[in-house]
């Protein structure tokens, strides 16, 4: 129970950091195309591709593992203004597919 609470708090901190970065960006990079209940993540090892995923994915144990690695790599400083995940797009697609299947 305590671990799940910590994971949810960690996901909430990352989301809050992402949203606070959004305030400092220019209006031209608006997230008007992000549906309610979703969050922007940037995925890629060199070129970062913008992805929009449901916020609920942040609490999934598989995604929590990725968030832990991202936290070690970047802390809470994500220069793209959204959550930055430095993995291959294929890996990320596989991860999202697994999360969809288990939901």
PyMOL commands that set and color helices and strands:
alter all, ss='L'
color gray80, all
select helices_A, chain A and resi 2-24+27-29+55-59+61-74+89-102
alter helices_A, ss='H'
color red, helices_A
select strands_A, chain A and resi 38-43+49-54+83-85
alter strands_A, ss='S'
color yellow, strands_A
deselect
rebuild
show_as cartoon
